Structure formats: C-alpha cells, structure tokens
Amino acid sequence: MASPQRSIRRVESLQKEIEETFSELIHTRWAGTDKSWRPAIDFYETASEFLILADLPGIPENDVQFSADETSVTICGKRQNMISISKGFALMSERASGKFCRTIHLPKKIDVNRAQAQFKNGVYEIVLPKAQ
C-alpha cells in the first residue's frame, strides 16, 4: 500500500503530464488557424509624444490600418495564412494568422491631426504627438 504523500506526488505528476500534453496539442494543432490574434505591442511615452510599436512581420502595409481619437488608438489588420495544404495537416503551427484589432487607451490627449504611422522591418510604428 502506497503512502499518502507518494500517492499525491503520483497524481500531481500525472496532472502535470496531462497539462503538458494538452498544451502541446493546442499549440501544434490549432495555433495559427484563421482566428483572431493579438500582435505584441510596446508602448512608450516621451515628454512630447507617445510611441507604439507593433510586431507585424509578414503583413503588407496596406493590410494594416490605424485610427485615433484624442484618448485612444486602434490598430486593425489581417495576416494571411502563408501556406494552404489541401491534404494532411500541420505538424506544428506557431505563427498566428487571421484578423486582429488592438486598442490602446492613452493616459493623455494627443493631437490626432499630427499622428503618423509607418512600417520599419516588420514593425508598425505609430507616433502620436501630445496635445498642447
């Protein structure tokens, strides 16, 4: 007969193995399918402006839009799935595809008319001058 501590450790070990297996299945089989996703974003503030950097590699510039009002910025777009396989399935798919939309609420008002955006090496850079 096993001790209670040994039984608990065995159950915890099995639970961990099940969680790891489930996580691996989710990430290798369904990640990157055509569902909503969220690009990584960095958000900075200087004395005169806000700067937003969004990682958007593989997305054409004309597939990304941003809109701003005095207190928020929204970035939306779509990343196309790069490869279409008619037979079979992906063994690993970690790159997300599909539509995305991110809204960043600003701590101070901006001058919307002077807001600018550009792509630099797969990074979407938005400069938002603060309102005077």
C-alpha positions as CSV (number, residue, x, y, z in Angstrom):
1,M,0.0,0.0,0.0
2,A,1.4,3.4,-1.1
3,S,1.8,6.2,1.4
4,P,-0.5,9.2,1.1
5,Q,2.4,11.5,0.1
6,R,3.6,9.1,-2.6
7,S,0.0,8.9,-4.0
8,I,-0.3,12.7,-4.0
9,R,3.0,13.0,-5.8
10,R,1.9,10.5,-8.4
11,V,-1.4,12.3,-9.0
12,E,0.5,15.6,-9.3
13,S,2.9,14.1,-11.8
14,L,0.1,12.7,-13.9
15,Q,-1.7,16.0,-13.8
16,K,1.4,17.8,-14.9
17,E,1.9,15.3,-17.8
18,I,-1.8,15.7,-18.9
19,E,-1.5,19.6,-18.8
20,E,1.8,19.5,-20.9
21,T,0.3,17.1,-23.4
22,F,-2.9,19.2,-23.8
23,S,-0.8,22.4,-24.1
24,E,1.3,20.8,-26.8
25,L,-1.8,19.6,-28.7
26,I,-3.3,23.0,-28.6
27,H,-0.1,24.8,-29.8
28,T,0.9,22.4,-32.5
29,R,-2.6,21.6,-34.0
30,W,-4.7,24.7,-33.7
31,A,-2.5,27.7,-33.1
32,G,-2.2,29.9,-36.1
33,T,-5.6,29.0,-37.5
34,D,-7.7,31.7,-39.0
35,K,-9.0,33.2,-35.7
36,S,-8.4,36.4,-34.0
37,W,-4.9,37.0,-32.6
38,R,-3.1,39.8,-30.8
39,P,0.2,41.2,-32.1
40,A,2.9,42.1,-29.5
41,I,2.9,45.8,-28.8
42,D,5.3,48.1,-27.0
43,F,4.0,51.5,-25.8
44,Y,6.3,54.4,-24.8
45,E,5.9,58.0,-23.6
46,T,8.3,60.9,-24.0
47,A,7.9,64.5,-23.0
48,S,6.2,65.4,-26.3
49,E,4.7,62.2,-27.7
50,F,3.6,58.6,-27.4
51,L,5.2,55.8,-29.5
52,I,3.5,52.5,-30.3
53,L,5.5,49.6,-31.9
54,A,3.5,46.6,-33.1
55,D,5.2,43.4,-34.3
56,L,3.6,42.7,-37.7
57,P,6.1,40.6,-39.7
58,G,4.7,39.2,-42.9
59,I,1.8,41.6,-43.2
60,P,1.7,44.0,-46.1
61,E,1.4,47.7,-45.1
62,N,-1.9,48.1,-47.0
63,D,-3.4,45.3,-44.8
64,V,-3.0,47.4,-41.6
65,Q,-5.0,50.4,-40.6
66,F,-4.9,52.6,-37.5
67,S,-7.4,55.1,-36.2
68,A,-7.1,57.5,-33.4
69,D,-9.1,59.9,-31.3
70,E,-7.8,62.2,-28.5
71,T,-7.6,59.4,-26.0
72,S,-7.1,56.1,-27.8
73,V,-5.6,54.4,-30.8
74,T,-6.8,51.3,-32.6
75,I,-4.7,49.1,-34.9
76,C,-6.5,46.5,-37.1
77,G,-5.5,44.3,-39.9
78,K,-5.2,40.7,-41.2
79,R,-2.3,38.3,-41.6
80,Q,-3.0,35.8,-44.4
81,N,-2.1,32.1,-43.8
82,M,1.1,31.7,-45.8
83,I,0.5,28.1,-46.9
84,S,-2.6,26.3,-47.8
85,I,-2.4,22.5,-47.6
86,S,-5.2,20.6,-49.3
87,K,-4.4,17.2,-47.8
88,G,-2.9,16.5,-44.4
89,F,-2.4,18.8,-41.5
90,A,0.3,20.9,-39.9
91,L,2.6,19.1,-37.5
92,M,3.5,22.4,-35.9
93,S,1.9,25.8,-36.4
94,E,3.0,28.6,-34.1
95,R,2.6,31.6,-36.4
96,A,-0.8,33.2,-35.9
97,S,-3.0,34.3,-38.8
98,G,-6.3,35.9,-39.3
99,K,-7.8,39.2,-38.2
100,F,-6.5,41.3,-35.3
101,C,-7.6,44.5,-33.6
102,R,-5.9,46.2,-30.7
103,T,-7.0,49.4,-28.9
104,I,-4.6,51.3,-26.7
105,H,-6.0,53.8,-24.2
106,L,-3.8,56.8,-23.8
107,P,-3.1,58.5,-20.5
108,K,-3.1,62.0,-22.0
109,K,-4.7,63.6,-25.0
110,I,-3.0,63.6,-28.4
111,D,-3.0,65.8,-31.4
112,V,-4.8,63.5,-33.8
113,N,-4.0,65.6,-36.9
114,R,-0.3,65.0,-36.4
115,A,-0.4,61.3,-35.8
116,Q,1.8,59.3,-38.2
117,A,2.4,55.6,-38.9
118,Q,5.0,53.7,-40.9
119,F,6.4,50.2,-41.3
120,K,10.1,49.5,-40.5
121,N,11.3,45.9,-40.9
122,G,8.0,44.3,-40.0
123,V,7.3,46.7,-37.1
124,Y,4.4,49.1,-37.4
125,E,5.5,52.3,-35.7
126,I,2.9,54.9,-34.7
127,V,4.0,58.3,-33.4
128,L,1.3,60.3,-31.5
129,P,2.3,63.9,-30.6
130,K,0.7,65.0,-27.3
131,A,-1.9,67.8,-27.4
132,Q,-0.7,71.2,-26.4
